[in-house]
Amino acid sequence: MDEVLEMLDKTAKRVQKTADETKEASLKHTAIYEQLQQQPEATQEQKIKAFIKKT
């Protein structure tokens, strides 16, 4: 029984780590897309693509 609980604990920690890494990457991408949308030299097409990827 202890082995099963240990395996579940390890799996939960791995899943949490992956979720945290994904969240961090997503936040970074969102910030980049927001910056791109505000750049005056960005084309309308680039701004639209950034908006779509952000949402």
mmCIF file of the N, C-alpha and C atoms, coordinates in Angstrom:
data_MODEL
# 
_entry.id   MODEL 
# 
loop_
_atom_site.group_PDB 
_atom_site.id 
_atom_site.type_symbol 
_atom_site.label_atom_id 
_atom_site.label_alt_id 
_atom_site.label_comp_id 
_atom_site.label_asym_id 
_atom_site.label_entity_id 
_atom_site.label_seq_id 
_atom_site.pdbx_PDB_ins_code 
_atom_site.Cartn_x 
_atom_site.Cartn_y 
_atom_site.Cartn_z 
_atom_site.occupancy 
_atom_site.B_iso_or_equiv 
_atom_site.pdbx_formal_charge 
_atom_site.auth_seq_id 
_atom_site.auth_comp_id 
_atom_site.auth_asym_id 
_atom_site.auth_atom_id 
_atom_site.pdbx_PDB_model_num 
ATOM 1   N N  . MET A 1 1  ? 0.817  -1.203 0.000   1.00 0.00 ? 1  MET A N  1 
ATOM 2   C CA . MET A 1 1  ? 0.000  0.000  0.000   1.00 0.00 ? 1  MET A CA 1 
ATOM 3   C C  . MET A 1 1  ? 0.865  1.274  0.000   1.00 0.00 ? 1  MET A C  1 
ATOM 4   N N  . ASP A 1 2  ? 1.936  1.232  0.771   1.00 0.00 ? 2  ASP A N  1 
ATOM 5   C CA . ASP A 1 2  ? 2.825  2.390  0.833   1.00 0.00 ? 2  ASP A CA 1 
ATOM 6   C C  . ASP A 1 2  ? 3.468  2.664  -0.522  1.00 0.00 ? 2  ASP A C  1 
ATOM 7   N N  . GLU A 1 3  ? 3.774  1.588  -1.262  1.00 0.00 ? 3  GLU A N  1 
ATOM 8   C CA . GLU A 1 3  ? 4.381  1.755  -2.577  1.00 0.00 ? 3  GLU A CA 1 
ATOM 9   C C  . GLU A 1 3  ? 3.435  2.471  -3.531  1.00 0.00 ? 3  GLU A C  1 
ATOM 10  N N  . VAL A 1 4  ? 2.169  2.125  -3.438  1.00 0.00 ? 4  VAL A N  1 
ATOM 11  C CA . VAL A 1 4  ? 1.166  2.747  -4.304  1.00 0.00 ? 4  VAL A CA 1 
ATOM 12  C C  . VAL A 1 4  ? 1.035  4.229  -3.971  1.00 0.00 ? 4  VAL A C  1 
ATOM 13  N N  . LEU A 1 5  ? 0.983  4.539  -2.706  1.00 0.00 ? 5  LEU A N  1 
ATOM 14  C CA . LEU A 1 5  ? 0.887  5.937  -2.286  1.00 0.00 ? 5  LEU A CA 1 
ATOM 15  C C  . LEU A 1 5  ? 2.125  6.722  -2.714  1.00 0.00 ? 5  LEU A C  1 
ATOM 16  N N  . GLU A 1 6  ? 3.276  6.086  -2.631  1.00 0.00 ? 6  GLU A N  1 
ATOM 17  C CA . GLU A 1 6  ? 4.518  6.733  -3.039  1.00 0.00 ? 6  GLU A CA 1 
ATOM 18  C C  . GLU A 1 6  ? 4.508  7.018  -4.549  1.00 0.00 ? 6  GLU A C  1 
ATOM 19  N N  . MET A 1 7  ? 4.037  6.046  -5.320  1.00 0.00 ? 7  MET A N  1 
ATOM 20  C CA . MET A 1 7  ? 3.957  6.233  -6.763  1.00 0.00 ? 7  MET A CA 1 
ATOM 21  C C  . MET A 1 7  ? 2.963  7.336  -7.117  1.00 0.00 ? 7  MET A C  1 
ATOM 22  N N  . LEU A 1 8  ? 1.836  7.368  -6.433  1.00 0.00 ? 8  LEU A N  1 
ATOM 23  C CA . LEU A 1 8  ? 0.844  8.417  -6.673  1.00 0.00 ? 8  LEU A CA 1 
ATOM 24  C C  . LEU A 1 8  ? 1.403  9.787  -6.320  1.00 0.00 ? 8  LEU A C  1 
ATOM 25  N N  . ASP A 1 9  ? 2.154  9.865  -5.242  1.00 0.00 ? 9  ASP A N  1 
ATOM 26  C CA . ASP A 1 9  ? 2.758  11.131 -4.828  1.00 0.00 ? 9  ASP A CA 1 
ATOM 27  C C  . ASP A 1 9  ? 3.765  11.621 -5.872  1.00 0.00 ? 9  ASP A C  1 
ATOM 28  N N  . LYS A 1 10 ? 4.598  10.710 -6.379  1.00 0.00 ? 10 LYS A N  1 
ATOM 29  C CA . LYS A 1 10 ? 5.566  11.081 -7.407  1.00 0.00 ? 10 LYS A CA 1 
ATOM 30  C C  . LYS A 1 10 ? 4.869  11.549 -8.678  1.00 0.00 ? 10 LYS A C  1 
ATOM 31  N N  . THR A 1 11 ? 3.814  10.846 -9.054  1.00 0.00 ? 11 THR A N  1 
ATOM 32  C CA . THR A 1 11 ? 3.065  11.220 -10.257 1.00 0.00 ? 11 THR A CA 1 
ATOM 33  C C  . THR A 1 11 ? 2.420  12.590 -10.077 1.00 0.00 ? 11 THR A C  1 
ATOM 34  N N  . ALA A 1 12 ? 1.843  12.832 -8.923  1.00 0.00 ? 12 ALA A N  1 
ATOM 35  C CA . ALA A 1 12 ? 1.206  14.122 -8.654  1.00 0.00 ? 12 ALA A CA 1 
ATOM 36  C C  . ALA A 1 12 ? 2.229  15.256 -8.713  1.00 0.00 ? 12 ALA A C  1 
ATOM 37  N N  . LYS A 1 13 ? 3.412  15.024 -8.182  1.00 0.00 ? 13 LYS A N  1 
ATOM 38  C CA . LYS A 1 13 ? 4.458  16.051 -8.207  1.00 0.00 ? 13 LYS A CA 1 
ATOM 39  C C  . LYS A 1 13 ? 4.910  16.335 -9.638  1.00 0.00 ? 13 LYS A C  1 
ATOM 40  N N  . ARG A 1 14 ? 5.040  15.271 -10.451 1.00 0.00 ? 14 ARG A N  1 
ATOM 41  C CA . ARG A 1 14 ? 5.435  15.461 -11.851 1.00 0.00 ? 14 ARG A CA 1 
ATOM 42  C C  . ARG A 1 14 ? 4.386  16.255 -12.611 1.00 0.00 ? 14 ARG A C  1 
ATOM 43  N N  . VAL A 1 15 ? 3.122  15.895 -12.394 1.00 0.00 ? 15 VAL A N  1 
ATOM 44  C CA . VAL A 1 15 ? 2.032  16.595 -13.078 1.00 0.00 ? 15 VAL A CA 1 
ATOM 45  C C  . VAL A 1 15 ? 2.003  18.060 -12.658 1.00 0.00 ? 15 VAL A C  1 
ATOM 46  N N  . GLN A 1 16 ? 2.182  18.327 -11.369 1.00 0.00 ? 16 GLN A N  1 
ATOM 47  C CA . GLN A 1 16 ? 2.176  19.707 -10.876 1.00 0.00 ? 16 GLN A CA 1 
ATOM 48  C C  . GLN A 1 16 ? 3.331  20.499 -11.469 1.00 0.00 ? 16 GLN A C  1 
ATOM 49  N N  . LYS A 1 17 ? 4.509  19.873 -11.569 1.00 0.00 ? 17 LYS A N  1 
ATOM 50  C CA . LYS A 1 17 ? 5.671  20.543 -12.141 1.00 0.00 ? 17 LYS A CA 1 
ATOM 51  C C  . LYS A 1 17 ? 5.418  20.900 -13.602 1.00 0.00 ? 17 LYS A C  1 
ATOM 52  N N  . THR A 1 18 ? 4.864  19.967 -14.347 1.00 0.00 ? 18 THR A N  1 
ATOM 53  C CA . THR A 1 18 ? 4.555  20.211 -15.758 1.00 0.00 ? 18 THR A CA 1 
ATOM 54  C C  . THR A 1 18 ? 3.525  21.324 -15.899 1.00 0.00 ? 18 THR A C  1 
ATOM 55  N N  . ALA A 1 19 ? 2.507  21.301 -15.050 1.00 0.00 ? 19 ALA A N  1 
ATOM 56  C CA . ALA A 1 19 ? 1.472  22.342 -15.098 1.00 0.00 ? 19 ALA A CA 1 
ATOM 57  C C  . ALA A 1 19 ? 2.073  23.714 -14.803 1.00 0.00 ? 19 ALA A C  1 
ATOM 58  N N  . ASP A 1 20 ? 2.948  23.786 -13.824 1.00 0.00 ? 20 ASP A N  1 
ATOM 59  C CA . ASP A 1 20 ? 3.587  25.061 -13.478 1.00 0.00 ? 20 ASP A CA 1 
ATOM 60  C C  . ASP A 1 20 ? 4.456  25.574 -14.628 1.00 0.00 ? 20 ASP A C  1 
ATOM 61  N N  . GLU A 1 21 ? 5.218  24.669 -15.254 1.00 0.00 ? 21 GLU A N  1 
ATOM 62  C CA . GLU A 1 21 ? 6.066  25.074 -16.377 1.00 0.00 ? 21 GLU A CA 1 
ATOM 63  C C  . GLU A 1 21 ? 5.228  25.562 -17.551 1.00 0.00 ? 21 GLU A C  1 
ATOM 64  N N  . THR A 1 22 ? 4.135  24.886 -17.807 1.00 0.00 ? 22 THR A N  1 
ATOM 65  C CA . THR A 1 22 ? 3.246  25.284 -18.898 1.00 0.00 ? 22 THR A CA 1 
ATOM 66  C C  . THR A 1 22 ? 2.630  26.647 -18.616 1.00 0.00 ? 22 THR A C  1 
ATOM 67  N N  . LYS A 1 23 ? 2.250  26.871 -17.377 1.00 0.00 ? 23 LYS A N  1 
ATOM 68  C CA . LYS A 1 23 ? 1.650  28.148 -17.004 1.00 0.00 ? 23 LYS A CA 1 
ATOM 69  C C  . LYS A 1 23 ? 2.647  29.289 -17.177 1.00 0.00 ? 23 LYS A C  1 
ATOM 70  N N  . GLU A 1 24 ? 3.894  29.063 -16.767 1.00 0.00 ? 24 GLU A N  1 
ATOM 71  C CA . GLU A 1 24 ? 4.928  30.089 -16.911 1.00 0.00 ? 24 GLU A CA 1 
ATOM 72  C C  . GLU A 1 24 ? 5.177  30.420 -18.387 1.00 0.00 ? 24 GLU A C  1 
ATOM 73  N N  . ALA A 1 25 ? 5.269  29.395 -19.206 1.00 0.00 ? 25 ALA A N  1 
ATOM 74  C CA . ALA A 1 25 ? 5.498  29.603 -20.637 1.00 0.00 ? 25 ALA A CA 1 
ATOM 75  C C  . ALA A 1 25 ? 4.330  30.353 -21.259 1.00 0.00 ? 25 ALA A C  1 
ATOM 76  N N  . SER A 1 26 ? 3.139  30.002 -20.848 1.00 0.00 ? 26 SER A N  1 
ATOM 77  C CA . SER A 1 26 ? 1.947  30.656 -21.379 1.00 0.00 ? 26 SER A CA 1 
ATOM 78  C C  . SER A 1 26 ? 1.916  32.139 -21.005 1.00 0.00 ? 26 SER A C  1 
ATOM 79  N N  . LEU A 1 27 ? 2.284  32.440 -19.786 1.00 0.00 ? 27 LEU A N  1 
ATOM 80  C CA . LEU A 1 27 ? 2.309  33.839 -19.347 1.00 0.00 ? 27 LEU A CA 1 
ATOM 81  C C  . LEU A 1 27 ? 3.352  34.642 -20.130 1.00 0.00 ? 27 LEU A C  1 
ATOM 82  N N  . LYS A 1 28 ? 4.504  34.028 -20.401 1.00 0.00 ? 28 LYS A N  1 
ATOM 83  C CA . LYS A 1 28 ? 5.542  34.707 -21.174 1.00 0.00 ? 28 LYS A CA 1 
ATOM 84  C C  . LYS A 1 28 ? 5.062  34.981 -22.598 1.00 0.00 ? 28 LYS A C  1 
ATOM 85  N N  . HIS A 1 29 ? 4.424  33.981 -23.196 1.00 0.00 ? 29 HIS A N  1 
ATOM 86  C CA . HIS A 1 29 ? 3.921  34.160 -24.563 1.00 0.00 ? 29 HIS A CA 1 
ATOM 87  C C  . HIS A 1 29 ? 2.853  35.242 -24.618 1.00 0.00 ? 29 HIS A C  1 
ATOM 88  N N  . THR A 1 30 ? 1.978  35.263 -23.638 1.00 0.00 ? 30 THR A N  1 
ATOM 89  C CA . THR A 1 30 ? 0.927  36.272 -23.604 1.00 0.00 ? 30 THR A CA 1 
ATOM 90  C C  . THR A 1 30 ? 1.528  37.669 -23.536 1.00 0.00 ? 30 THR A C  1 
ATOM 91  N N  . ALA A 1 31 ? 2.547  37.847 -22.728 1.00 0.00 ? 31 ALA A N  1 
ATOM 92  C CA . ALA A 1 31 ? 3.195  39.153 -22.608 1.00 0.00 ? 31 ALA A CA 1 
ATOM 93  C C  . ALA A 1 31 ? 3.836  39.561 -23.937 1.00 0.00 ? 31 ALA A C  1 
ATOM 94  N N  . ILE A 1 32 ? 4.462  38.610 -24.615 1.00 0.00 ? 32 ILE A N  1 
ATOM 95  C CA . ILE A 1 32 ? 5.083  38.907 -25.914 1.00 0.00 ? 32 ILE A CA 1 
ATOM 96  C C  . ILE A 1 32 ? 4.022  39.302 -26.931 1.00 0.00 ? 32 ILE A C  1 
ATOM 97  N N  . TYR A 1 33 ? 2.906  38.564 -26.966 1.00 0.00 ? 33 TYR A N  1 
ATOM 98  C CA . TYR A 1 33 ? 1.846  38.869 -27.928 1.00 0.00 ? 33 TYR A CA 1 
ATOM 99  C C  . TYR A 1 33 ? 1.230  40.238 -27.650 1.00 0.00 ? 33 TYR A C  1 
ATOM 100 N N  . GLU A 1 34 ? 1.083  40.595 -26.375 1.00 0.00 ? 34 GLU A N  1 
ATOM 101 C CA . GLU A 1 34 ? 0.546  41.914 -26.036 1.00 0.00 ? 34 GLU A CA 1 
ATOM 102 C C  . GLU A 1 34 ? 1.491  43.023 -26.491 1.00 0.00 ? 34 GLU A C  1 
ATOM 103 N N  . GLN A 1 35 ? 2.778  42.803 -26.313 1.00 0.00 ? 35 GLN A N  1 
ATOM 104 C CA . GLN A 1 35 ? 3.758  43.793 -26.748 1.00 0.00 ? 35 GLN A CA 1 
ATOM 105 C C  . GLN A 1 35 ? 3.721  43.962 -28.269 1.00 0.00 ? 35 GLN A C  1 
ATOM 106 N N  . LEU A 1 36 ? 3.600  42.856 -28.971 1.00 0.00 ? 36 LEU A N  1 
ATOM 107 C CA . LEU A 1 36 ? 3.551  42.910 -30.425 1.00 0.00 ? 36 LEU A CA 1 
ATOM 108 C C  . LEU A 1 36 ? 2.335  43.691 -30.901 1.00 0.00 ? 36 LEU A C  1 
ATOM 109 N N  . GLN A 1 37 ? 1.218  43.507 -30.241 1.00 0.00 ? 37 GLN A N  1 
ATOM 110 C CA . GLN A 1 37 ? 0.002  44.218 -30.650 1.00 0.00 ? 37 GLN A CA 1 
ATOM 111 C C  . GLN A 1 37 ? 0.147  45.726 -30.470 1.00 0.00 ? 37 GLN A C  1 
ATOM 112 N N  . GLN A 1 38 ? 0.980  46.153 -29.556 1.00 0.00 ? 38 GLN A N  1 
ATOM 113 C CA . GLN A 1 38 ? 1.124  47.577 -29.271 1.00 0.00 ? 38 GLN A CA 1 
ATOM 114 C C  . GLN A 1 38 ? 2.249  48.232 -30.078 1.00 0.00 ? 38 GLN A C  1 
ATOM 115 N N  . GLN A 1 39 ? 3.013  47.450 -30.809 1.00 0.00 ? 39 GLN A N  1 
ATOM 116 C CA . GLN A 1 39 ? 4.114  47.993 -31.598 1.00 0.00 ? 39 GLN A CA 1 
ATOM 117 C C  . GLN A 1 39 ? 3.574  48.719 -32.829 1.00 0.00 ? 39 GLN A C  1 
ATOM 118 N N  . PRO A 1 40 ? 3.934  49.976 -33.012 1.00 0.00 ? 40 PRO A N  1 
ATOM 119 C CA . PRO A 1 40 ? 3.434  50.722 -34.169 1.00 0.00 ? 40 PRO A CA 1 
ATOM 120 C C  . PRO A 1 40 ? 3.967  50.186 -35.499 1.00 0.00 ? 40 PRO A C  1 
ATOM 121 N N  . GLU A 1 41 ? 5.157  49.580 -35.478 1.00 0.00 ? 41 GLU A N  1 
ATOM 122 C CA . GLU A 1 41 ? 5.713  49.074 -36.738 1.00 0.00 ? 41 GLU A CA 1 
ATOM 123 C C  . GLU A 1 41 ? 5.205  47.678 -37.110 1.00 0.00 ? 41 GLU A C  1 
ATOM 124 N N  . ALA A 1 42 ? 4.428  47.048 -36.245 1.00 0.00 ? 42 ALA A N  1 
ATOM 125 C CA . ALA A 1 42 ? 3.860  45.731 -36.562 1.00 0.00 ? 42 ALA A CA 1 
ATOM 126 C C  . ALA A 1 42 ? 2.749  45.885 -37.596 1.00 0.00 ? 42 ALA A C  1 
ATOM 127 N N  . THR A 1 43 ? 2.717  44.959 -38.532 1.00 0.00 ? 43 THR A N  1 
ATOM 128 C CA . THR A 1 43 ? 1.670  45.017 -39.558 1.00 0.00 ? 43 THR A CA 1 
ATOM 129 C C  . THR A 1 43 ? 0.345  44.579 -38.951 1.00 0.00 ? 43 THR A C  1 
ATOM 130 N N  . GLN A 1 44 ? -0.732 44.914 -39.635 1.00 0.00 ? 44 GLN A N  1 
ATOM 131 C CA . GLN A 1 44 ? -2.053 44.525 -39.162 1.00 0.00 ? 44 GLN A CA 1 
ATOM 132 C C  . GLN A 1 44 ? -2.149 42.998 -39.084 1.00 0.00 ? 44 GLN A C  1 
ATOM 133 N N  . GLU A 1 45 ? -1.550 42.326 -40.050 1.00 0.00 ? 45 GLU A N  1 
ATOM 134 C CA . GLU A 1 45 ? -1.574 40.854 -40.063 1.00 0.00 ? 45 GLU A CA 1 
ATOM 135 C C  . GLU A 1 45 ? -0.859 40.292 -38.824 1.00 0.00 ? 45 GLU A C  1 
ATOM 136 N N  . GLN A 1 46 ? 0.281  40.865 -38.480 1.00 0.00 ? 46 GLN A N  1 
ATOM 137 C CA . GLN A 1 46 ? 1.018  40.410 -37.301 1.00 0.00 ? 46 GLN A CA 1 
ATOM 138 C C  . GLN A 1 46 ? 0.207  40.645 -36.029 1.00 0.00 ? 46 GLN A C  1 
ATOM 139 N N  . LYS A 1 47 ? -0.464 41.789 -35.967 1.00 0.00 ? 47 LYS A N  1 
ATOM 140 C CA . LYS A 1 47 ? -1.267 42.100 -34.787 1.00 0.00 ? 47 LYS A CA 1 
ATOM 141 C C  . LYS A 1 47 ? -2.437 41.126 -34.658 1.00 0.00 ? 47 LYS A C  1 
ATOM 142 N N  . ILE A 1 48 ? -3.050 40.792 -35.773 1.00 0.00 ? 48 ILE A N  1 
ATOM 143 C CA . ILE A 1 48 ? -4.177 39.854 -35.740 1.00 0.00 ? 48 ILE A CA 1 
ATOM 144 C C  . ILE A 1 48 ? -3.698 38.467 -35.307 1.00 0.00 ? 48 ILE A C  1 
ATOM 145 N N  . LYS A 1 49 ? -2.579 38.018 -35.869 1.00 0.00 ? 49 LYS A N  1 
ATOM 146 C CA . LYS A 1 49 ? -2.029 36.714 -35.489 1.00 0.00 ? 49 LYS A CA 1 
ATOM 147 C C  . LYS A 1 49 ? -1.691 36.691 -33.996 1.00 0.00 ? 49 LYS A C  1 
ATOM 148 N N  . ALA A 1 50 ? -1.106 37.764 -33.495 1.00 0.00 ? 50 ALA A N  1 
ATOM 149 C CA . ALA A 1 50 ? -0.764 37.839 -32.076 1.00 0.00 ? 50 ALA A CA 1 
ATOM 150 C C  . ALA A 1 50 ? -2.020 37.789 -31.230 1.00 0.00 ? 50 ALA A C  1 
ATOM 151 N N  . PHE A 1 51 ? -3.063 38.470 -31.658 1.00 0.00 ? 51 PHE A N  1 
ATOM 152 C CA . PHE A 1 51 ? -4.318 38.463 -30.918 1.00 0.00 ? 51 PHE A CA 1 
ATOM 153 C C  . PHE A 1 51 ? -4.920 37.058 -30.872 1.00 0.00 ? 51 PHE A C  1 
ATOM 154 N N  . ILE A 1 52 ? -4.890 36.372 -32.006 1.00 0.00 ? 52 ILE A N  1 
ATOM 155 C CA . ILE A 1 52 ? -5.448 35.018 -32.055 1.00 0.00 ? 52 ILE A CA 1 
ATOM 156 C C  . ILE A 1 52 ? -4.655 34.063 -31.159 1.00 0.00 ? 52 ILE A C  1 
ATOM 157 N N  . LYS A 1 53 ? -3.334 34.166 -31.196 1.00 0.00 ? 53 LYS A N  1 
ATOM 158 C CA . LYS A 1 53 ? -2.516 33.281 -30.386 1.00 0.00 ? 53 LYS A CA 1 
ATOM 159 C C  . LYS A 1 53 ? -2.653 33.594 -28.905 1.00 0.00 ? 53 LYS A C  1 
ATOM 160 N N  . LYS A 1 54 ? -2.922 34.841 -28.604 1.00 0.00 ? 54 LYS A N  1 
ATOM 161 C CA . LYS A 1 54 ? -3.051 35.254 -27.190 1.00 0.00 ? 54 LYS A CA 1 
ATOM 162 C C  . LYS A 1 54 ? -4.335 34.705 -26.579 1.00 0.00 ? 54 LYS A C  1 
ATOM 163 N N  . THR A 1 55 ? -5.367 34.590 -27.389 1.00 0.00 ? 55 THR A N  1 
ATOM 164 C CA . THR A 1 55 ? -6.664 34.146 -26.845 1.00 0.00 ? 55 THR A CA 1 
ATOM 165 C C  . THR A 1 55 ? -6.874 32.675 -26.948 1.00 0.00 ? 55 THR A C  1 
# 
